[in-house]
Amino acid sequence: MTNKEILSILDHESKAIKNIPVTEAFDQAIDLIVEQVSHKKGKLVTSGMGKAGQIAENIATTFCSTGTPSIFLHPSEAQHGDLGVLQENDIMLLISNSGKTREIIELVKLASNLVNGIKFIVITSDQDSLLAQEADVCILTGKPEEVCTLGLTPTTSTTVMTVIGDILVVGTMKKNNFTAVEYAKRHHGGYLGDKSRGLIK
């Protein structure tokens, strides 16, 4: 691959990030997470299928490390008993690029049946999709075109999903006044543990 081709991919990805619609949905989602998890002592439950699921799992672990208890729930495993992880005051973050992923649509119905009034934050590219219509808060990706040569493989879309997750994490940290002291409690080992303890005065 030539340097020109690499630069073209970087340009494509960066433009997609800058094209994420910046709306009040971000603040609404952060407020919901803080209310349900920090105030009401529920947890954030993320979910997605395939590549979107991998992003959802990454978002969950990042939230955990920054003071917001979170767990990834695989939508297929949810149909075989894992749905039982849901409790009162939990909130769900669901990711589907199309907004039509069958397993995620089914998960909305199953979760609502188990926990009355459970709230959903959705990350999707289609504001008219069934999943978007079920959302309490819908965050749109800006419908990025995949940088994949076939235009099929989740590449640019998952980059955008990751960035949206980062925005939610950082916003929640700020809202909760999350400190280096609290970070260090969750990072005993490794480079980040040492670095976080070095920030404590």
PyRosetta script that sets phi, psi and omega in degrees:
from pyrosetta import init, pose_from_sequence

init()
pose = pose_from_sequence("MTNKEILSILDHESKAIKNIPVTEAFDQAIDLIVEQVSHKKGKLVTSGMGKAGQIAENIATTFCSTGTPSIFLHPSEAQHGDLGVLQENDIMLLISNSGKTREIIELVKLASNLVNGIKFIVITSDQDSLLAQEADVCILTGKPEEVCTLGLTPTTSTTVMTVIGDILVVGTMKKNNFTAVEYAKRHHGGYLGDKSRGLIK")
pose.set_psi(1, 134.2)
pose.set_omega(1, -177.7)
pose.set_phi(2, -81.1)
pose.set_psi(2, 161.4)
pose.set_omega(2, 176.5)
pose.set_phi(3, -59.6)
pose.set_psi(3, -36.1)
pose.set_omega(3, 179.7)
pose.set_phi(4, -63.1)
pose.set_psi(4, -41.3)
pose.set_omega(4, 179.6)
pose.set_phi(5, -66.9)
pose.set_psi(5, -40.2)
pose.set_omega(5, 178.6)
pose.set_phi(6, -64.0)
pose.set_psi(6, -44.7)
pose.set_omega(6, 178.9)
pose.set_phi(7, -62.7)
pose.set_psi(7, -34.7)
pose.set_omega(7, 178.2)
pose.set_phi(8, -65.1)
pose.set_psi(8, -40.7)
pose.set_omega(8, 177.9)
pose.set_phi(9, -65.8)
pose.set_psi(9, -44.0)
pose.set_omega(9, 178.6)
pose.set_phi(10, -61.2)
pose.set_psi(10, -40.5)
pose.set_omega(10, 179.0)
pose.set_phi(11, -64.6)
pose.set_psi(11, -42.4)
pose.set_omega(11, 179.1)
pose.set_phi(12, -60.6)
pose.set_psi(12, -46.5)
pose.set_omega(12, -178.0)
pose.set_phi(13, -66.8)
pose.set_psi(13, -42.7)
pose.set_omega(13, -178.3)
pose.set_phi(14, -66.7)
pose.set_psi(14, -37.5)
pose.set_omega(14, 177.6)
pose.set_phi(15, -65.1)
pose.set_psi(15, -37.3)
pose.set_omega(15, 178.8)
pose.set_phi(16, -64.6)
pose.set_psi(16, -39.9)
pose.set_omega(16, 177.9)
pose.set_phi(17, -62.6)
pose.set_psi(17, -45.3)
pose.set_omega(17, -178.9)
pose.set_phi(18, -69.5)
pose.set_psi(18, -15.5)
pose.set_omega(18, -179.7)
pose.set_phi(19, -91.4)
pose.set_psi(19, 0.1)
pose.set_omega(19, 176.2)
pose.set_phi(20, -61.2)
pose.set_psi(20, 125.0)
pose.set_omega(20, 179.8)
pose.set_phi(21, -63.5)
pose.set_psi(21, 121.3)
pose.set_omega(21, 178.6)
pose.set_phi(22, -93.0)
pose.set_psi(22, 105.6)
pose.set_omega(22, -176.6)
pose.set_phi(23, -130.9)
pose.set_psi(23, 177.3)
pose.set_omega(23, 178.8)
pose.set_phi(24, -67.5)
pose.set_psi(24, -10.1)
pose.set_omega(24, 179.8)
pose.set_phi(25, -59.5)
pose.set_psi(25, -33.1)
pose.set_omega(25, 179.4)
pose.set_phi(26, -63.4)
pose.set_psi(26, -49.6)
pose.set_omega(26, 178.9)
pose.set_phi(27, -63.6)
pose.set_psi(27, -38.9)
pose.set_omega(27, 179.3)
pose.set_phi(28, -63.3)
pose.set_psi(28, -42.2)
pose.set_omega(28, 179.7)
pose.set_phi(29, -65.7)
pose.set_psi(29, -43.9)
pose.set_omega(29, 179.0)
pose.set_phi(30, -62.2)
pose.set_psi(30, -43.6)
pose.set_omega(30, 179.0)
pose.set_phi(31, -61.4)
pose.set_psi(31, -39.7)
pose.set_omega(31, 179.1)
pose.set_phi(32, -65.6)
pose.set_psi(32, -43.3)
pose.set_omega(32, 179.7)
pose.set_phi(33, -62.8)
pose.set_psi(33, -45.5)
pose.set_omega(33, 179.5)
pose.set_phi(34, -63.0)
pose.set_psi(34, -42.5)
pose.set_omega(34, -178.6)
pose.set_phi(35, -63.8)
pose.set_psi(35, -48.6)
pose.set_omega(35, -174.5)
pose.set_phi(36, -75.8)
pose.set_psi(36, -38.2)
pose.set_omega(36, -174.8)
pose.set_phi(37, -93.9)
pose.set_psi(37, -53.8)
pose.set_omega(37, -175.2)
pose.set_phi(38, -73.2)
pose.set_psi(38, -39.2)
pose.set_omega(38, -176.4)
pose.set_phi(39, -91.6)
pose.set_psi(39, -46.4)
pose.set_omega(39, -175.3)
pose.set_phi(40, -94.8)
pose.set_psi(40, -2.3)
pose.set_omega(40, 174.6)
pose.set_phi(41, 64.7)
pose.set_psi(41, 31.4)
pose.set_omega(41, 169.5)
pose.set_phi(42, -85.8)
pose.set_psi(42, -160.7)
pose.set_omega(42, 176.4)
pose.set_phi(43, -139.6)
pose.set_psi(43, 161.2)
pose.set_omega(43, 176.3)
pose.set_phi(44, -91.4)
pose.set_psi(44, 127.3)
pose.set_omega(44, 179.4)
pose.set_phi(45, -116.6)
pose.set_psi(45, 116.1)
pose.set_omega(45, -178.8)
pose.set_phi(46, -101.1)
pose.set_psi(46, 154.7)
pose.set_omega(46, 179.1)
pose.set_phi(47, -158.4)
pose.set_psi(47, 153.4)
pose.set_omega(47, 177.1)
pose.set_phi(48, -178.2)
pose.set_psi(48, 160.6)
pose.set_omega(48, 178.4)
pose.set_phi(49, -104.8)
pose.set_psi(49, 148.4)
pose.set_omega(49, 175.3)
pose.set_phi(50, 61.8)
pose.set_psi(50, -134.9)
pose.set_omega(50, -178.7)
pose.set_phi(51, -62.6)
pose.set_psi(51, -37.5)
pose.set_omega(51, 178.0)
pose.set_phi(52, -62.5)
pose.set_psi(52, -33.8)
pose.set_omega(52, 177.2)
pose.set_phi(53, -66.1)
pose.set_psi(53, -38.2)
pose.set_omega(53, 177.8)
pose.set_phi(54, -64.6)
pose.set_psi(54, -37.6)
pose.set_omega(54, 176.4)
pose.set_phi(55, -66.9)
pose.set_psi(55, -42.0)
pose.set_omega(55, 179.4)
pose.set_phi(56, -61.1)
pose.set_psi(56, -39.0)
pose.set_omega(56, 178.9)
pose.set_phi(57, -66.4)
pose.set_psi(57, -40.9)
pose.set_omega(57, 177.5)
pose.set_phi(58, -63.0)
pose.set_psi(58, -41.8)
pose.set_omega(58, 178.8)
pose.set_phi(59, -62.1)
pose.set_psi(59, -41.2)
pose.set_omega(59, -179.9)
pose.set_phi(60, -61.5)
pose.set_psi(60, -44.5)
pose.set_omega(60, -178.0)
pose.set_phi(61, -68.6)
pose.set_psi(61, -33.8)
pose.set_omega(61, 178.7)
pose.set_phi(62, -68.6)
pose.set_psi(62, -40.6)
pose.set_omega(62, 175.5)
pose.set_phi(63, -60.8)
pose.set_psi(63, -43.4)
pose.set_omega(63, -179.7)
pose.set_phi(64, -58.2)
pose.set_psi(64, -43.8)
pose.set_omega(64, -175.9)
pose.set_phi(65, -71.9)
pose.set_psi(65, -13.3)
pose.set_omega(65, -178.5)
pose.set_phi(66, -115.6)
pose.set_psi(66, 25.8)
pose.set_omega(66, 168.7)
pose.set_phi(67, 94.6)
pose.set_psi(67, 4.9)
pose.set_omega(67, 179.4)
pose.set_phi(68, -117.2)
pose.set_psi(68, 102.8)
pose.set_omega(68, -179.5)
pose.set_phi(69, -52.7)
pose.set_psi(69, 125.6)
pose.set_omega(69, -174.8)
pose.set_phi(70, -148.4)
pose.set_psi(70, 153.3)
pose.set_omega(70, 179.4)
pose.set_phi(71, -146.7)
pose.set_psi(71, 147.7)
pose.set_omega(71, 175.4)
pose.set_phi(72, -91.7)
pose.set_psi(72, 132.4)
pose.set_omega(72, 177.0)
pose.set_phi(73, -116.8)
pose.set_psi(73, 115.4)
pose.set_omega(73, 178.2)
pose.set_phi(74, -70.9)
pose.set_psi(74, 126.5)
pose.set_omega(74, -174.1)
pose.set_phi(75, -62.4)
pose.set_psi(75, -31.5)
pose.set_omega(75, 177.8)
pose.set_phi(76, -74.6)
pose.set_psi(76, -42.7)
pose.set_omega(76, 178.1)
pose.set_phi(77, -65.4)
pose.set_psi(77, -27.2)
pose.set_omega(77, 178.1)
pose.set_phi(78, -60.0)
pose.set_psi(78, -31.7)
pose.set_omega(78, -179.4)
pose.set_phi(79, -78.3)
pose.set_psi(79, -4.1)
pose.set_omega(79, -179.2)
pose.set_phi(80, -123.2)
pose.set_psi(80, 33.3)
pose.set_omega(80, 172.0)
pose.set_phi(81, 113.8)
pose.set_psi(81, -26.4)
pose.set_omega(81, -176.8)
pose.set_phi(82, -68.5)
pose.set_psi(82, -12.6)
pose.set_omega(82, 176.1)
pose.set_phi(83, -57.6)
pose.set_psi(83, -23.1)
pose.set_omega(83, -178.5)
pose.set_phi(84, -63.2)
pose.set_psi(84, -8.6)
pose.set_omega(84, 177.2)
pose.set_phi(85, -71.0)
pose.set_psi(85, -19.5)
pose.set_omega(85, -178.2)
pose.set_phi(86, -74.0)
pose.set_psi(86, 137.0)
pose.set_omega(86, 179.1)
pose.set_phi(87, -135.6)
pose.set_psi(87, 170.9)
pose.set_omega(87, 177.7)
pose.set_phi(88, -57.8)
pose.set_psi(88, 139.5)
pose.set_omega(88, 179.1)
pose.set_phi(89, 78.3)
pose.set_psi(89, -1.2)
pose.set_omega(89, 172.8)
pose.set_phi(90, -67.6)
pose.set_psi(90, 159.0)
pose.set_omega(90, 175.3)
pose.set_phi(91, -133.8)
pose.set_psi(91, 144.9)
pose.set_omega(91, -176.2)
pose.set_phi(92, -110.4)
pose.set_psi(92, 139.5)
pose.set_omega(92, 173.2)
pose.set_phi(93, -115.8)
pose.set_psi(93, 111.5)
pose.set_omega(93, -174.3)
pose.set_phi(94, -111.3)
pose.set_psi(94, 135.0)
pose.set_omega(94, -177.6)
pose.set_phi(95, -121.8)
pose.set_psi(95, 125.6)
pose.set_omega(95, 175.6)
pose.set_phi(96, -154.0)
pose.set_psi(96, 117.4)
pose.set_omega(96, -178.0)
pose.set_phi(97, -59.2)
pose.set_psi(97, -45.2)
pose.set_omega(97, -178.3)
pose.set_phi(98, -79.7)
pose.set_psi(98, -26.1)
pose.set_omega(98, -174.1)
pose.set_phi(99, 76.1)
pose.set_psi(99, 10.7)
pose.set_omega(99, -176.0)
pose.set_phi(100, -123.9)
pose.set_psi(100, 6.3)
pose.set_omega(100, -177.1)
pose.set_phi(101, -58.6)
pose.set_psi(101, 118.8)
pose.set_omega(101, -172.4)
pose.set_phi(102, -56.1)
pose.set_psi(102, -46.5)
pose.set_omega(102, -176.2)
pose.set_phi(103, -64.1)
pose.set_psi(103, -32.8)
pose.set_omega(103, -180.0)
pose.set_phi(104, -75.5)
pose.set_psi(104, -39.9)
pose.set_omega(104, 175.8)
pose.set_phi(105, -59.9)
pose.set_psi(105, -43.2)
pose.set_omega(105, 179.0)
pose.set_phi(106, -65.7)
pose.set_psi(106, -36.4)
pose.set_omega(106, -180.0)
pose.set_phi(107, -62.9)
pose.set_psi(107, -37.3)
pose.set_omega(107, 177.4)
pose.set_phi(108, -58.3)
pose.set_psi(108, -46.3)
pose.set_omega(108, -178.6)
pose.set_phi(109, -67.3)
pose.set_psi(109, -42.4)
pose.set_omega(109, -179.2)
pose.set_phi(110, -65.8)
pose.set_psi(110, -42.7)
pose.set_omega(110, -179.2)
pose.set_phi(111, -66.0)
pose.set_psi(111, -41.0)
pose.set_omega(111, -180.0)
pose.set_phi(112, -65.3)
pose.set_psi(112, -33.5)
pose.set_omega(112, 178.8)
pose.set_phi(113, -71.7)
pose.set_psi(113, -31.9)
pose.set_omega(113, -178.2)
pose.set_phi(114, -83.5)
pose.set_psi(114, -44.5)
pose.set_omega(114, -177.3)
pose.set_phi(115, -119.1)
pose.set_psi(115, 102.6)
pose.set_omega(115, -177.3)
pose.set_phi(116, -60.4)
pose.set_psi(116, 126.6)
pose.set_omega(116, 176.6)
pose.set_phi(117, 81.6)
pose.set_psi(117, 8.6)
pose.set_omega(117, 179.6)
pose.set_phi(118, -58.8)
pose.set_psi(118, 141.8)
pose.set_omega(118, -175.1)
pose.set_phi(119, -102.8)
pose.set_psi(119, 151.0)
pose.set_omega(119, -175.9)
pose.set_phi(120, -126.4)
pose.set_psi(120, 129.7)
pose.set_omega(120, 167.9)
pose.set_phi(121, -104.6)
pose.set_psi(121, 131.1)
pose.set_omega(121, -176.7)
pose.set_phi(122, -121.8)
pose.set_psi(122, 136.0)
pose.set_omega(122, 171.5)
pose.set_phi(123, -112.0)
pose.set_psi(123, 119.4)
pose.set_omega(123, -176.4)
pose.set_phi(124, -154.9)
pose.set_psi(124, 167.0)
pose.set_omega(124, 177.5)
pose.set_phi(125, -95.3)
pose.set_psi(125, -14.7)
pose.set_omega(125, -172.2)
pose.set_phi(126, -117.0)
pose.set_psi(126, 105.1)
pose.set_omega(126, -178.3)
pose.set_phi(127, -69.7)
pose.set_psi(127, -15.1)
pose.set_omega(127, 179.6)
pose.set_phi(128, -98.2)
pose.set_psi(128, 2.3)
pose.set_omega(128, -177.6)
pose.set_phi(129, -70.6)
pose.set_psi(129, 161.7)
pose.set_omega(129, 179.1)
pose.set_phi(130, -60.5)
pose.set_psi(130, -39.9)
pose.set_omega(130, -179.5)
pose.set_phi(131, -65.1)
pose.set_psi(131, -42.2)
pose.set_omega(131, 178.7)
pose.set_phi(132, -61.3)
pose.set_psi(132, -36.6)
pose.set_omega(132, -179.9)
pose.set_phi(133, -68.4)
pose.set_psi(133, -25.5)
pose.set_omega(133, -180.0)
pose.set_phi(134, -84.8)
pose.set_psi(134, -9.6)
pose.set_omega(134, -172.5)
pose.set_phi(135, -78.5)
pose.set_psi(135, 144.2)
pose.set_omega(135, 168.1)
pose.set_phi(136, -78.4)
pose.set_psi(136, -34.7)
pose.set_omega(136, 174.0)
pose.set_phi(137, -137.5)
pose.set_psi(137, 129.9)
pose.set_omega(137, 179.2)
pose.set_phi(138, -118.2)
pose.set_psi(138, 122.4)
pose.set_omega(138, 177.2)
pose.set_phi(139, -106.8)
pose.set_psi(139, 122.2)
pose.set_omega(139, -175.9)
pose.set_phi(140, -93.1)
pose.set_psi(140, 146.7)
pose.set_omega(140, -176.7)
pose.set_phi(141, -89.0)
pose.set_psi(141, -15.5)
pose.set_omega(141, -176.1)
pose.set_phi(142, 91.0)
pose.set_psi(142, 9.9)
pose.set_omega(142, 178.8)
pose.set_phi(143, 50.5)
pose.set_psi(143, 57.5)
pose.set_omega(143, -179.1)
pose.set_phi(144, -68.9)
pose.set_psi(144, 143.7)
pose.set_omega(144, 173.5)
pose.set_phi(145, -81.1)
pose.set_psi(145, 136.4)
pose.set_omega(145, -178.4)
pose.set_phi(146, -66.8)
pose.set_psi(146, 138.7)
pose.set_omega(146, 178.5)
pose.set_phi(147, -76.8)
pose.set_psi(147, -14.4)
pose.set_omega(147, 175.4)
pose.set_phi(148, -50.2)
pose.set_psi(148, 138.2)
pose.set_omega(148, -176.6)
pose.set_phi(149, -60.8)
pose.set_psi(149, -23.4)
pose.set_omega(149, 177.9)
pose.set_phi(150, -90.7)
pose.set_psi(150, -12.9)
pose.set_omega(150, -176.6)
pose.set_phi(151, 72.2)
pose.set_psi(151, 20.4)
pose.set_omega(151, -174.5)
pose.set_phi(152, -118.5)
pose.set_psi(152, -48.0)
pose.set_omega(152, -174.0)
pose.set_phi(153, -64.3)
pose.set_psi(153, 129.3)
pose.set_omega(153, 176.5)
pose.set_phi(154, -59.4)
pose.set_psi(154, 108.4)
pose.set_omega(154, -179.3)
pose.set_phi(155, -131.9)
pose.set_psi(155, -74.8)
pose.set_omega(155, 179.3)
pose.set_phi(156, -64.0)
pose.set_psi(156, -38.1)
pose.set_omega(156, -179.1)
pose.set_phi(157, -63.0)
pose.set_psi(157, -38.8)
pose.set_omega(157, -179.9)
pose.set_phi(158, -74.6)
pose.set_psi(158, -29.3)
pose.set_omega(158, 173.4)
pose.set_phi(159, -61.0)
pose.set_psi(159, -46.7)
pose.set_omega(159, -179.6)
pose.set_phi(160, -64.4)
pose.set_psi(160, -41.7)
pose.set_omega(160, 178.2)
pose.set_phi(161, -59.5)
pose.set_psi(161, -41.7)
pose.set_omega(161, 179.6)
pose.set_phi(162, -62.4)
pose.set_psi(162, -43.4)
pose.set_omega(162, -179.7)
pose.set_phi(163, -64.6)
pose.set_psi(163, -41.4)
pose.set_omega(163, 177.8)
pose.set_phi(164, -61.1)
pose.set_psi(164, -41.8)
pose.set_omega(164, 176.5)
pose.set_phi(165, -60.3)
pose.set_psi(165, -41.5)
pose.set_omega(165, 178.5)
pose.set_phi(166, -61.9)
pose.set_psi(166, -40.1)
pose.set_omega(166, 178.5)
pose.set_phi(167, -61.5)
pose.set_psi(167, -43.4)
pose.set_omega(167, -179.9)
pose.set_phi(168, -65.6)
pose.set_psi(168, -40.8)
pose.set_omega(168, 178.8)
pose.set_phi(169, -62.8)
pose.set_psi(169, -51.1)
pose.set_omega(169, -177.2)
pose.set_phi(170, -64.3)
pose.set_psi(170, -40.2)
pose.set_omega(170, 178.3)
pose.set_phi(171, -63.2)
pose.set_psi(171, -39.3)
pose.set_omega(171, 178.8)
pose.set_phi(172, -68.7)
pose.set_psi(172, -40.5)
pose.set_omega(172, 176.5)
pose.set_phi(173, -57.9)
pose.set_psi(173, -45.3)
pose.set_omega(173, -179.0)
pose.set_phi(174, -65.3)
pose.set_psi(174, -41.7)
pose.set_omega(174, -179.1)
pose.set_phi(175, -64.3)
pose.set_psi(175, -34.4)
pose.set_omega(175, -179.0)
pose.set_phi(176, -90.9)
pose.set_psi(176, -0.4)
pose.set_omega(176, -176.5)
pose.set_phi(177, 53.0)
pose.set_psi(177, 46.4)
pose.set_omega(177, -177.3)
pose.set_phi(178, -68.8)
pose.set_psi(178, 127.8)
pose.set_omega(178, -172.2)
pose.set_phi(179, -109.0)
pose.set_psi(179, 168.4)
pose.set_omega(179, 176.4)
pose.set_phi(180, -62.8)
pose.set_psi(180, -31.7)
pose.set_omega(180, 177.8)
pose.set_phi(181, -61.4)
pose.set_psi(181, -46.9)
pose.set_omega(181, 179.7)
pose.set_phi(182, -68.1)
pose.set_psi(182, -36.8)
pose.set_omega(182, 177.8)
pose.set_phi(183, -62.0)
pose.set_psi(183, -44.0)
pose.set_omega(183, -178.4)
pose.set_phi(184, -62.6)
pose.set_psi(184, -32.3)
pose.set_omega(184, 178.7)
pose.set_phi(185, -63.6)
pose.set_psi(185, -26.2)
pose.set_omega(185, -177.1)
pose.set_phi(186, -99.5)
pose.set_psi(186, -5.1)
pose.set_omega(186, -178.4)
pose.set_phi(187, -131.8)
pose.set_psi(187, 77.8)
pose.set_omega(187, -178.0)
pose.set_phi(188, -73.1)
pose.set_psi(188, -41.1)
pose.set_omega(188, -173.4)
pose.set_phi(189, -106.7)
pose.set_psi(189, 170.8)
pose.set_omega(189, 173.0)
pose.set_phi(190, 79.2)
pose.set_psi(190, -179.9)
pose.set_omega(190, -177.2)
pose.set_phi(191, -60.0)
pose.set_psi(191, -44.8)
pose.set_omega(191, -178.0)
pose.set_phi(192, -66.4)
pose.set_psi(192, -33.6)
pose.set_omega(192, 176.3)
pose.set_phi(193, -62.9)
pose.set_psi(193, -47.1)
pose.set_omega(193, 178.2)
pose.set_phi(194, -62.3)
pose.set_psi(194, -43.6)
pose.set_omega(194, -177.4)
pose.set_phi(195, -65.2)
pose.set_psi(195, -42.2)
pose.set_omega(195, -178.7)
pose.set_phi(196, -65.6)
pose.set_psi(196, -38.0)
pose.set_omega(196, 178.5)
pose.set_phi(197, -68.4)
pose.set_psi(197, -28.0)
pose.set_omega(197, 178.2)
pose.set_phi(198, -71.3)
pose.set_psi(198, -17.7)
pose.set_omega(198, 179.0)
pose.set_phi(199, -85.2)
pose.set_psi(199, -12.3)
pose.set_omega(199, -176.6)
pose.set_phi(200, -81.5)
pose.set_psi(200, 128.5)
pose.set_omega(200, -180.0)
pose.set_phi(201, -112.6)
pose.dump_pdb("model.pdb")
